[in-house]
Protein backbone atom coordinates (compact mmCIF):
# COMPACT_ATOMS: atom_id res chain seq x y z
CA UNK A 1 0.00 0.00 0.00
CA UNK A 2 2.75 2.45 0.98
CA UNK A 3 4.68 1.61 -2.19
CA UNK A 4 1.58 2.12 -4.27
CA UNK A 5 1.23 5.58 -2.73
CA UNK A 6 4.83 6.62 -3.17
CA UNK A 7 4.88 5.30 -6.76
CA UNK A 8 1.96 7.60 -7.47
CA UNK A 9 3.81 10.48 -5.74
CA UNK A 10 1.04 10.77 -3.15
CA UNK A 11 0.68 10.79 0.61
CA UNK A 12 -2.34 10.08 2.79
CA UNK A 13 -3.85 12.59 5.21
CA UNK A 14 -5.85 11.01 8.01
CA UNK A 15 -7.84 12.51 10.87
CA UNK A 16 -9.78 10.52 13.45
CA UNK A 17 -13.02 11.19 15.25
CA UNK A 18 -13.40 8.99 18.29
CA UNK A 19 -16.40 8.39 20.51
CA UNK A 20 -15.78 6.97 23.98
CA UNK A 21 -18.56 5.90 26.32
CA UNK A 22 -17.75 7.16 29.78
CA UNK A 23 -17.71 4.82 32.77
CA UNK A 24 -20.22 6.75 34.86
CA UNK A 25 -22.92 5.10 36.96
CA UNK A 26 -25.69 7.20 35.44
CA UNK A 27 -26.54 8.91 32.17
CA UNK A 28 -25.31 12.38 31.27
CA UNK A 29 -28.55 14.28 31.97
CA UNK A 30 -30.64 11.95 34.16
CA UNK A 31 -30.25 9.37 36.91
CA UNK A 32 -30.92 6.27 34.76
CA UNK A 33 -28.31 3.53 35.06
CA UNK A 34 -25.75 3.06 32.26
CA UNK A 35 -25.16 -0.64 33.05
CA UNK A 36 -24.56 -2.68 29.89
CA UNK A 37 -26.75 -5.64 28.99
CA UNK A 38 -30.03 -4.74 30.76
CA UNK A 39 -33.40 -5.78 29.28
CA UNK A 40 -34.38 -3.36 26.44
CA UNK A 41 -36.03 -0.11 27.52
CA UNK A 42 -35.75 -0.76 31.25
CA UNK A 43 -33.20 2.02 31.83
CA UNK A 44 -35.15 5.03 30.61
CA UNK A 45 -37.04 7.94 32.16
CA UNK A 46 -39.01 10.98 30.97
CA UNK A 47 -35.74 12.95 30.52
CA UNK A 48 -33.89 10.50 28.27
CA UNK A 49 -36.94 9.49 26.23
CA UNK A 50 -37.71 13.16 25.56
CA UNK A 51 -41.07 13.71 27.25
CA UNK A 52 -42.33 17.31 27.00
CA UNK A 53 -41.63 19.58 29.95
CA UNK A 54 -38.68 17.75 31.44
CA UNK A 55 -35.30 19.34 32.08
CA UNK A 56 -31.86 17.76 31.77
CA UNK A 57 -29.37 18.17 34.65
CA UNK A 58 -25.69 17.63 33.94
CA UNK A 59 -23.82 14.77 35.66
CA UNK A 60 -20.81 16.30 37.49
CA UNK A 61 -18.66 13.21 36.92
CA UNK A 62 -19.05 13.63 33.14
CA UNK A 63 -17.40 17.04 33.41
CA UNK A 64 -14.66 15.65 35.66
CA UNK A 65 -13.97 12.83 33.20
CA UNK A 66 -13.85 15.26 30.27
CA UNK A 67 -11.43 17.58 32.07
CA UNK A 68 -9.32 14.62 33.19
CA UNK A 69 -9.09 13.32 29.63
CA UNK A 70 -8.30 16.81 28.33
CA UNK A 71 -5.46 17.22 30.83
CA UNK A 72 -4.06 13.77 30.00
CA UNK A 73 -4.05 14.76 26.31
CA UNK A 74 -2.36 18.11 26.91
CA UNK A 75 -5.44 20.15 26.06
CA UNK A 76 -6.45 23.63 27.11
CA UNK A 77 -9.55 23.43 29.33
CA UNK A 78 -12.04 26.01 28.11
CA UNK A 79 -13.02 28.29 31.01
CA UNK A 80 -16.48 28.90 29.56
CA UNK A 81 -18.27 26.08 27.81
CA UNK A 82 -21.84 25.27 26.86
CA UNK A 83 -24.03 22.67 25.22
CA UNK A 84 -25.74 22.84 21.83
CA UNK A 85 -28.56 21.04 20.11
CA UNK A 86 -27.76 19.04 17.01
CA UNK A 87 -31.05 18.56 15.18
CA UNK A 88 -31.94 15.49 13.14
CA UNK A 89 -34.66 12.88 13.07
CA UNK A 90 -33.91 9.25 13.72
CA UNK A 91 -35.90 6.75 15.81
CA UNK A 92 -33.01 6.15 18.24
CA UNK A 93 -33.02 9.86 19.11
CA UNK A 94 -36.41 10.45 20.73
CA UNK A 95 -36.06 14.21 21.31
CA UNK A 96 -35.35 14.94 17.64
CA UNK A 97 -32.01 16.45 18.66
CA UNK A 98 -28.84 15.32 20.33
CA UNK A 99 -27.42 17.44 23.14
CA UNK A 100 -23.80 17.96 22.19
CA UNK A 101 -21.24 20.76 22.20
CA UNK A 102 -20.50 22.85 19.16
CA UNK A 103 -18.62 26.14 19.16
CA UNK A 104 -17.49 26.02 22.80
CA UNK A 105 -16.20 22.49 23.53
CA UNK A 106 -14.77 21.74 26.98
CA UNK A 107 -11.22 20.93 25.78
CA UNK A 108 -9.18 22.22 22.83
CA UNK A 109 -5.72 22.19 21.26
CA UNK A 110 -4.03 19.16 22.78
CA UNK A 111 -1.73 16.47 21.45
CA UNK A 112 -0.55 12.91 21.92
CA UNK A 113 2.85 11.56 20.90
CA UNK A 114 3.11 8.18 19.25
CA UNK A 115 6.31 6.19 18.77
CA UNK A 116 7.02 4.67 15.40
CA UNK A 117 10.29 3.17 14.10
CA UNK A 118 12.21 4.72 16.99
CA UNK A 119 10.82 8.17 16.26
CA UNK A 120 8.26 10.26 18.06
CA UNK A 121 5.34 11.72 16.08
CA UNK A 122 3.05 14.37 17.55
CA UNK A 123 -0.66 14.09 16.66
CA UNK A 124 -2.72 17.19 17.40
CA UNK A 125 -6.06 16.97 19.23
CA UNK A 126 -8.42 19.59 17.82
CA UNK A 127 -11.08 19.26 20.48
CA UNK A 128 -12.78 17.04 23.04
CA UNK A 129 -16.43 17.52 23.82
CA UNK A 130 -19.23 15.95 25.86
CA UNK A 131 -22.45 14.65 24.33
CA UNK A 132 -25.19 12.08 24.79
CA UNK A 133 -25.30 8.75 22.99
CA UNK A 134 -28.28 7.68 20.89
CA UNK A 135 -30.26 4.46 21.37
CA UNK A 136 -29.94 1.24 19.42
CA UNK A 137 -31.95 0.14 16.39
CA UNK A 138 -32.40 -3.46 15.44
CA UNK A 139 -33.58 -3.88 11.87
CA UNK A 140 -35.92 -6.74 10.98
CA UNK A 141 -38.12 -7.55 8.01
CA UNK A 142 -41.32 -6.31 9.64
CA UNK A 143 -39.87 -3.10 11.01
CA UNK A 144 -37.10 -1.60 13.10
CA UNK A 145 -36.98 -2.13 16.85
CA UNK A 146 -35.76 0.58 19.16
CA UNK A 147 -34.04 0.17 22.53
CA UNK A 148 -33.48 3.47 24.34
CA UNK A 149 -31.33 2.16 27.23
CA UNK A 150 -28.25 3.70 25.58
CA UNK A 151 -29.97 7.02 24.90
CA UNK A 152 -28.26 9.60 27.11
CA UNK A 153 -25.21 7.53 28.02
CA UNK A 154 -22.36 10.05 28.24
CA UNK A 155 -19.86 10.17 25.37
CA UNK A 156 -16.59 11.96 24.85
CA UNK A 157 -15.97 12.94 21.26
CA UNK A 158 -12.27 13.32 20.55
CA UNK A 159 -11.26 14.87 17.23
CA UNK A 160 -7.67 14.83 15.94
CA UNK A 161 -5.96 17.17 13.53
CA UNK A 162 -5.31 15.64 10.08
CA UNK A 163 -1.76 14.87 11.27
CA UNK A 164 -1.81 11.12 10.71
CA UNK A 165 -0.02 9.89 7.56
CA UNK A 166 -0.29 6.10 7.57
CA UNK A 167 -2.76 3.42 8.69
CA UNK A 168 -0.08 2.16 11.09
CA UNK A 169 0.11 5.56 12.76
CA UNK A 170 -3.67 5.61 13.08
CA UNK A 171 -3.63 2.21 14.79
CA UNK A 172 -0.81 3.31 17.13
CA UNK A 173 -2.73 6.46 17.98
CA UNK A 174 -5.86 4.47 18.81
CA UNK A 175 -3.82 2.11 20.95
CA UNK A 176 -2.30 5.02 22.83
CA UNK A 177 -5.64 6.74 23.27
CA UNK A 178 -7.25 3.55 24.51
CA UNK A 179 -4.45 2.97 27.02
CA UNK A 180 -4.85 6.49 28.41
CA UNK A 181 -8.65 6.24 28.65
CA UNK A 182 -8.28 2.94 30.49
CA UNK A 183 -5.59 4.32 32.82
CA UNK A 184 -7.91 7.23 33.65
CA UNK A 185 -10.87 4.89 34.20
CA UNK A 186 -12.87 7.09 31.82
CA UNK A 187 -13.75 4.37 29.26
CA UNK A 188 -13.28 0.60 29.10
CA UNK A 189 -12.03 0.86 25.50
CA UNK A 190 -14.00 -2.08 24.14
CA UNK A 191 -14.38 -1.51 20.39
CA UNK A 192 -16.28 -4.77 19.77
CA UNK A 193 -18.98 -3.81 22.28
CA UNK A 194 -19.03 -0.28 20.90
CA UNK A 195 -17.88 1.56 24.01
CA UNK A 196 -15.01 2.94 21.91
CA UNK A 197 -15.76 3.88 18.28
CA UNK A 198 -13.54 5.34 15.63
CA UNK A 199 -14.44 7.15 12.41
CA UNK A 200 -11.68 8.19 10.03
CA UNK A 201 -11.37 10.99 7.47
CA UNK A 202 -9.01 10.12 4.64
CA UNK A 203 -7.73 12.07 1.67
CA UNK A 204 -4.71 11.99 -0.62
CA UNK A 205 -2.42 14.77 -1.83
CA UNK A 206 0.87 15.09 -3.70
CA UNK A 207 3.62 14.00 -1.28
CA UNK A 208 5.10 16.96 0.59
CA UNK A 209 2.36 19.45 -0.35
CA UNK A 210 0.23 21.22 2.23
CA UNK A 211 -3.26 21.44 0.70
CA UNK A 212 -5.99 18.92 1.42
CA UNK A 213 -7.60 16.65 -1.17
CA UNK A 214 -11.25 15.64 -1.16
CA UNK A 215 -11.87 13.39 1.82
CA UNK A 216 -14.09 10.45 2.55
CA UNK A 217 -15.31 9.52 6.00
CA UNK A 218 -15.11 5.87 7.04
CA UNK A 219 -17.55 4.69 9.67
CA UNK A 220 -18.29 1.38 11.37
CA UNK A 221 -14.69 0.43 12.19
CA UNK A 222 -15.90 -1.94 14.89
CA UNK A 223 -12.74 -3.66 16.01
CA UNK A 224 -9.23 -2.65 16.92
CA UNK A 225 -7.60 -4.69 14.18
CA UNK A 226 -9.79 -3.08 11.51
CA UNK A 227 -8.46 0.45 12.06
CA UNK A 228 -5.42 -0.34 9.95
CA UNK A 229 -7.21 -2.61 7.49
CA UNK A 230 -10.05 -0.21 6.72
CA UNK A 231 -7.63 2.69 6.13
CA UNK A 232 -5.35 0.58 3.92
CA UNK A 233 -8.29 -0.46 1.80
CA UNK A 234 -9.61 3.09 1.49
CA UNK A 235 -6.21 4.55 0.55
CA UNK A 236 -5.74 1.89 -2.12
CA UNK A 237 -9.23 2.59 -3.44
CA UNK A 238 -8.55 6.32 -3.68
CA UNK A 239 -5.19 5.79 -5.42
CA UNK A 240 -6.91 3.61 -8.02
CA UNK A 241 -9.67 6.17 -8.61
CA UNK A 242 -7.10 8.94 -9.14
CA UNK A 243 -4.84 6.75 -11.30
CA UNK A 244 -7.78 5.96 -13.57
CA UNK A 245 -8.35 9.69 -14.01
CA UNK A 246 -11.40 9.83 -11.72
CA UNK A 247 -12.31 12.19 -8.89
CA UNK A 248 -12.77 11.35 -5.21
CA UNK A 249 -16.34 12.05 -4.13
CA UNK A 250 -16.81 13.51 -0.65
CA UNK A 251 -18.99 10.92 1.06
CA UNK A 252 -19.44 8.65 4.03
CA UNK A 253 -18.34 5.06 3.50
CA UNK A 254 -19.09 2.08 5.70
CA UNK A 255 -16.37 -0.46 6.51
CA UNK A 256 -17.56 -4.02 5.89
CA UNK A 257 -15.35 -6.42 7.84
CA UNK A 258 -16.73 -9.48 6.03
CA UNK A 259 -15.61 -8.33 2.59
CA UNK A 260 -12.76 -6.15 3.81
CA UNK A 261 -14.02 -3.19 1.78
CA UNK A 262 -15.53 0.26 2.32
CA UNK A 263 -18.83 1.05 0.57
CA UNK A 264 -20.63 4.30 -0.11
CA UNK A 265 -23.58 5.05 2.16
CA UNK A 266 -25.29 7.18 -0.51
CA UNK A 267 -27.04 9.26 2.14
CA UNK A 268 -28.77 12.49 1.21
CA UNK A 269 -26.56 15.52 1.72
CA UNK A 270 -29.27 17.50 3.43
CA UNK A 271 -29.35 15.01 6.29
CA UNK A 272 -26.16 16.73 7.49
CA UNK A 273 -27.84 20.12 7.96
CA UNK A 274 -27.93 19.93 11.75
CA UNK A 275 -28.94 23.56 12.55
CA UNK A 276 -26.96 23.69 15.79
CA UNK A 277 -28.04 26.22 18.38
CA UNK A 278 -27.23 26.76 22.08
CA UNK A 279 -29.17 24.36 24.32
CA UNK A 280 -31.56 26.58 26.31
CA UNK A 281 -32.39 23.85 28.86
CA UNK A 282 -28.85 23.75 30.26
CA UNK A 283 -26.96 26.62 31.86
CA UNK A 284 -23.39 27.40 30.82
CA UNK A 285 -20.41 25.76 32.40
CA UNK A 286 -17.67 27.82 33.95
CA UNK A 287 -14.74 25.71 35.01
CA UNK A 288 -12.69 27.41 37.72
CA UNK A 289 -8.92 26.98 38.01
CA UNK A 290 -9.38 25.39 41.43
CA UNK A 291 -11.50 22.61 40.05
CA UNK A 292 -9.02 21.93 37.24
CA UNK A 293 -6.23 21.80 39.82
CA UNK A 294 -8.19 19.33 41.94
CA UNK A 295 -8.79 17.08 38.95
CA UNK A 296 -5.15 17.34 37.85
CA UNK A 297 -4.15 15.97 41.25
CA UNK A 298 -6.20 12.82 40.62
CA UNK A 299 -4.36 12.03 37.37
CA UNK A 300 -2.49 8.73 37.60
CA UNK A 301 1.02 8.31 36.22
CA UNK A 302 0.28 7.79 32.52
CA UNK A 303 1.82 5.18 30.17
CA UNK A 304 4.39 7.57 28.64
CA UNK A 305 5.59 8.79 32.03
CA UNK A 306 5.77 5.25 33.34
CA UNK A 307 7.69 4.12 30.26
CA UNK A 308 10.25 6.87 30.71
CA UNK A 309 10.61 6.09 34.41
CA UNK A 310 11.02 2.35 33.83
CA UNK A 311 13.80 3.06 31.32
CA UNK A 312 15.60 5.51 33.60
CA UNK A 313 14.99 3.92 36.98
CA UNK A 314 15.22 0.25 36.06
CA UNK A 315 17.29 0.37 32.87
CA UNK A 316 14.76 -1.76 31.03
CA UNK A 317 14.67 -1.86 27.20
CA UNK A 318 12.05 0.34 25.48
CA UNK A 319 10.21 -2.69 24.14
CA UNK A 320 9.75 -4.21 27.61
CA UNK A 321 8.63 -0.88 29.04
CA UNK A 322 6.05 -0.45 26.30
CA UNK A 323 4.49 -3.83 26.97
CA UNK A 324 4.64 -3.48 30.76
CA UNK A 325 2.95 -0.06 30.73
CA UNK A 326 0.23 -0.67 28.15
CA UNK A 327 -2.32 -1.77 30.75
CA UNK A 328 -2.43 -0.15 34.15
CA UNK A 329 -3.05 -3.40 36.11
CA UNK A 330 0.00 -5.00 34.43
CA UNK A 331 2.19 -1.99 35.25
CA UNK A 332 0.96 -1.99 38.83
CA UNK A 333 1.64 -5.72 39.11
CA UNK A 334 5.18 -5.16 37.88
CA UNK A 335 5.74 -2.34 40.36
CA UNK A 336 4.42 -4.41 43.26
CA UNK A 337 6.81 -7.27 42.39
CA UNK A 338 9.75 -4.85 42.27
CA UNK A 339 8.66 -3.30 45.55
CA UNK A 340 8.57 -6.79 47.09
CA UNK A 341 12.26 -7.10 46.26
CA UNK A 342 12.28 -8.71 42.81
CA UNK A 343 15.07 -7.33 40.63
CA UNK A 344 13.37 -5.28 37.87
CA UNK A 345 15.04 -7.03 34.95
CA UNK A 346 14.18 -10.49 36.30
CA UNK A 347 10.58 -9.48 37.08
CA UNK A 348 10.26 -8.02 33.60
CA UNK A 349 11.63 -11.19 32.00
CA UNK A 350 9.22 -13.44 33.88
CA UNK A 351 6.32 -11.14 33.05
CA UNK A 352 7.18 -10.73 29.37
CA UNK A 353 7.40 -14.47 28.90
CA UNK A 354 5.61 -16.70 31.40
CA UNK A 355 3.04 -14.33 32.94
CA UNK A 356 1.83 -12.80 29.68
CA UNK A 357 1.79 -16.22 28.04
CA UNK A 358 -0.41 -17.61 30.81
CA UNK A 359 -2.71 -14.60 30.56
CA UNK A 360 -3.06 -15.04 26.80
CA UNK A 361 -3.46 -18.80 26.91
CA UNK A 362 -6.10 -18.78 29.62
CA UNK A 363 -7.72 -15.43 28.86
CA UNK A 364 -7.13 -14.36 32.46
CA UNK A 365 -6.61 -10.83 33.74
CA UNK A 366 -3.36 -10.35 35.61
CA UNK A 367 -5.25 -9.51 38.81
CA UNK A 368 -7.05 -12.87 38.63
CA UNK A 369 -3.87 -14.96 38.51
CA UNK A 370 -3.19 -17.11 41.57
CA UNK A 371 0.42 -15.98 41.38
CA UNK A 372 0.85 -12.67 43.19
CA UNK A 373 3.65 -10.16 42.50
CA UNK A 374 5.05 -10.93 45.95
CA UNK A 375 5.23 -14.64 45.09
CA UNK A 376 7.12 -13.91 41.88
CA UNK A 377 9.54 -11.69 43.82
CA UNK A 378 10.32 -14.48 46.28
CA UNK A 379 10.74 -16.98 43.44
CA UNK A 380 13.31 -14.66 41.90
CA UNK A 381 14.96 -14.32 45.30
CA UNK A 382 15.26 -18.11 45.58
CA UNK A 383 17.04 -18.25 42.22
CA UNK A 384 19.36 -15.39 43.06
CA UNK A 385 20.29 -16.90 46.43
CA UNK A 386 21.08 -20.16 44.63
CA UNK A 387 18.40 -22.07 46.57
CA UNK A 388 16.90 -23.36 43.33
CA UNK A 389 18.13 -23.49 39.74
CA UNK A 390 16.47 -21.61 36.87
CA UNK A 391 15.19 -24.88 35.51
CA UNK A 392 13.56 -25.87 38.79
CA UNK A 393 12.16 -22.33 39.05
CA UNK A 394 10.07 -22.95 35.91
CA UNK A 395 8.61 -26.01 37.59
CA UNK A 396 7.91 -24.10 40.78
CA UNK A 397 6.31 -21.33 38.73
CA UNK A 398 3.89 -23.76 37.08
CA UNK A 399 3.04 -25.14 40.53
CA UNK A 400 2.44 -21.64 41.84
CA UNK A 401 0.06 -21.05 38.95
CA UNK A 402 -2.03 -24.16 39.55
CA UNK A 403 -1.96 -24.33 43.36
CA UNK A 404 -1.54 -20.70 44.40
CA UNK A 405 1.08 -21.81 46.95
CA UNK A 406 4.08 -19.60 47.61
CA UNK A 407 7.42 -20.73 46.15
CA UNK A 408 9.12 -21.44 49.51
CA UNK A 409 6.36 -23.89 50.43
CA UNK A 410 6.55 -25.64 47.06
CA UNK A 411 10.34 -25.94 47.19
CA UNK A 412 10.18 -27.34 50.70
CA UNK A 413 7.29 -29.74 50.10
CA UNK A 414 8.83 -31.16 46.94
CA UNK A 415 12.41 -31.16 48.15
CA UNK A 416 13.62 -29.01 45.28
CA UNK A 417 16.40 -27.20 47.08
CA UNK A 418 19.42 -26.94 44.82
CA UNK A 419 22.37 -29.15 45.64
CA UNK A 420 25.26 -26.76 46.20
CA UNK A 421 27.18 -29.06 48.48
CA UNK A 422 30.51 -29.73 46.74
CA UNK A 423 31.03 -33.07 48.49
CA UNK A 424 27.64 -34.39 47.52
CA UNK A 425 28.02 -33.22 43.93
CA UNK A 426 31.52 -34.61 43.60
CA UNK A 427 30.31 -38.11 44.47
CA UNK A 428 27.59 -37.99 41.84
CA UNK A 429 29.91 -36.53 39.22
CA UNK A 430 32.59 -39.15 39.86
CA UNK A 431 29.99 -41.91 39.32
CA UNK A 432 28.97 -40.42 36.00
CA UNK A 433 32.55 -39.93 34.82
CA UNK A 434 33.30 -43.54 35.72
CA UNK A 435 30.30 -44.75 33.76
CA UNK A 436 31.44 -42.94 30.58
CA UNK A 437 35.14 -43.63 30.02
CA UNK A 438 34.98 -42.99 26.23
CA UNK A 439 33.48 -39.54 26.63
CA UNK A 440 35.99 -38.70 29.36
CA UNK A 441 38.78 -39.65 26.97
CA UNK A 442 37.42 -37.44 24.20
CA UNK A 443 36.90 -34.56 26.59
CA UNK A 444 40.44 -34.85 27.82
CA UNK A 445 41.59 -34.88 24.19
CA UNK A 446 39.98 -31.44 23.77
CA UNK A 447 36.38 -32.09 22.70
CA UNK A 448 35.01 -29.29 24.89
CA UNK A 449 31.39 -29.70 23.94
CA UNK A 450 31.30 -32.89 26.00
CA UNK A 451 31.20 -30.68 29.09
CA UNK A 452 27.59 -30.01 28.17
CA UNK A 453 26.93 -33.72 27.93
CA UNK A 454 28.26 -34.35 31.42
CA UNK A 455 26.40 -31.39 32.95
CA UNK A 456 23.24 -32.77 31.37
CA UNK A 457 23.89 -36.21 32.87
CA UNK A 458 24.44 -34.73 36.32
CA UNK A 459 21.24 -32.66 36.07
CA UNK A 460 19.37 -35.79 35.05
CA UNK A 461 20.78 -37.76 37.96
CA UNK A 462 19.87 -35.01 40.43
CA UNK A 463 16.44 -34.32 38.86
CA UNK A 464 17.57 -30.83 37.94
CA UNK A 465 18.56 -29.91 41.46
CA UNK A 466 22.32 -29.66 41.00
CA UNK A 467 23.83 -26.19 40.94
CA UNK A 468 24.90 -26.06 37.26
CA UNK A 469 27.70 -23.59 37.86
CA UNK A 470 29.28 -25.81 40.50
CA UNK A 471 28.83 -28.93 38.39
CA UNK A 472 30.67 -27.20 35.58
CA UNK A 473 33.54 -26.22 37.82
CA UNK A 474 33.90 -29.68 39.39
CA UNK A 475 33.93 -31.43 36.01
CA UNK A 476 36.60 -29.07 34.67
CA UNK A 477 38.69 -29.61 37.78
CA UNK A 478 38.41 -33.38 37.55
CA UNK A 479 39.34 -33.50 33.87
CA UNK A 480 42.34 -31.20 33.97
CA UNK B 1 -37.86 38.60 0.20
CA UNK B 2 -35.09 37.74 2.65
CA UNK B 3 -35.70 34.04 2.22
CA UNK B 4 -36.65 32.01 -0.84
CA UNK B 5 -39.46 29.50 -1.22
CA UNK B 6 -36.75 26.95 -1.87
CA UNK B 7 -35.19 27.66 1.58
CA UNK B 8 -38.58 27.25 3.23
CA UNK B 9 -39.14 23.97 1.43
CA UNK B 10 -35.71 22.76 2.61
CA UNK B 11 -36.38 23.70 6.25
CA UNK B 12 -39.83 22.14 6.09
CA UNK B 13 -38.35 18.89 4.85
CA UNK B 14 -35.74 18.88 7.66
CA UNK B 15 -38.58 19.39 10.17
CA UNK B 16 -40.67 16.69 8.46
CA UNK B 17 -43.44 19.19 7.60
CA UNK B 18 -45.49 18.91 4.45
CA UNK B 19 -46.49 22.33 3.06
CA UNK B 20 -48.96 23.00 0.25
CA UNK B 21 -48.02 25.80 -2.22
CA UNK B 22 -50.20 28.38 -0.43
CA UNK B 23 -48.60 27.59 2.95
CA UNK B 24 -45.16 27.71 1.44
CA UNK B 25 -45.84 31.18 -0.01
CA UNK B 26 -47.31 32.45 3.28
CA UNK B 27 -44.47 31.08 5.48
CA UNK B 28 -41.88 32.51 3.12
CA UNK B 29 -43.47 35.92 3.60
CA UNK B 30 -43.76 35.59 7.38
CA UNK B 31 -40.23 34.26 7.86
CA UNK B 32 -38.92 37.10 5.69
CA UNK B 33 -40.73 39.59 7.92
CA UNK B 34 -39.04 38.07 10.97
CA UNK B 35 -35.63 38.24 9.33
CA UNK B 36 -36.24 41.85 8.31
CA UNK B 37 -37.09 42.67 11.90
CA UNK B 38 -33.84 41.03 13.03
CA UNK B 39 -32.04 43.26 10.52
CA UNK B 40 -33.66 46.21 12.18
CA UNK B 41 -32.42 45.00 15.59
CA UNK B 42 -28.97 44.59 14.10
CA UNK B 43 -28.82 48.34 13.53
CA UNK B 44 -28.30 48.74 17.29
CA UNK B 45 -24.68 49.02 18.37
CA UNK B 46 -24.14 46.02 20.67
CA UNK B 47 -20.35 45.95 20.42
CA UNK B 48 -20.00 46.58 24.17
CA UNK B 49 -22.59 43.96 25.19
CA UNK B 50 -21.57 40.39 26.08
CA UNK B 51 -23.33 37.80 23.88
CA UNK B 52 -26.02 35.95 25.82
CA UNK B 53 -26.60 32.26 25.42
CA UNK B 54 -28.78 32.01 28.47
CA UNK B 55 -31.18 34.53 29.98
CA UNK B 56 -30.87 33.38 33.59
CA UNK B 57 -27.59 34.45 35.21
CA UNK B 58 -26.71 31.08 36.71
CA UNK B 59 -24.06 28.55 35.78
CA UNK B 60 -22.68 25.13 36.75
CA UNK B 61 -25.90 23.37 37.70
CA UNK B 62 -24.88 19.76 38.19
CA UNK B 63 -25.98 16.62 40.01
CA UNK B 64 -24.04 13.76 41.59
CA UNK B 65 -23.55 10.53 39.66
CA UNK B 66 -26.11 8.57 41.68
CA UNK B 67 -28.60 6.18 40.04
CA UNK B 68 -32.32 6.95 40.35
CA UNK B 69 -35.13 4.51 39.55
CA UNK B 70 -36.07 4.32 35.87
CA UNK B 71 -39.62 4.15 34.50
CA UNK B 72 -41.45 0.81 34.62
CA UNK B 73 -41.33 -0.74 31.15
CA UNK B 74 -45.09 -0.41 30.50
CA UNK B 75 -44.99 3.28 31.32
CA UNK B 76 -41.91 3.87 29.19
CA UNK B 77 -43.54 2.19 26.19
CA UNK B 78 -47.03 3.49 27.04
CA UNK B 79 -47.09 6.25 24.43
CA UNK B 80 -45.59 4.18 21.63
CA UNK B 81 -47.90 3.85 18.61
CA UNK B 82 -46.49 0.36 18.14
CA UNK B 83 -44.81 -1.91 20.63
CA UNK B 84 -43.46 -5.42 20.30
CA UNK B 85 -42.16 -7.18 23.38
CA UNK B 86 -39.79 -4.84 25.16
CA UNK B 87 -39.22 -2.71 22.07
CA UNK B 88 -40.68 0.32 20.36
CA UNK B 89 -41.52 -0.68 16.82
CA UNK B 90 -41.10 1.84 14.00
CA UNK B 91 -41.33 1.55 10.20
CA UNK B 92 -38.28 -0.25 8.86
CA UNK B 93 -35.35 2.15 8.53
CA UNK B 94 -33.34 1.78 5.35
CA UNK B 95 -29.81 3.05 5.88
Interface residues (C-beta under 8 A of the other chain):
Chain A: X24 X25 X26 X30 X31 X32 X33 X39 X40 X41 X42 X43 X44 X45 X46 X49 X57 X58 X59 X60 X61 X62 X63 X82 X87 X89 X90 X91 X137 X138 X139 X140 X141 X142 X143 X144 X145 X146 X147 X148 X265 X267 X270 X273 X275 X278 X280 X282 X283 X284 X285 X286
Chain B: X10 X13 X14 X16 X53 X54 X56 X58 X59 X60 X61 X62 X63 X64 X65 X66 X67 X68 X69 X70 X71 X73 X76 X77 X82 X84 X85 X86 X87 X88 X89 X90 X91 X92 X93 X95
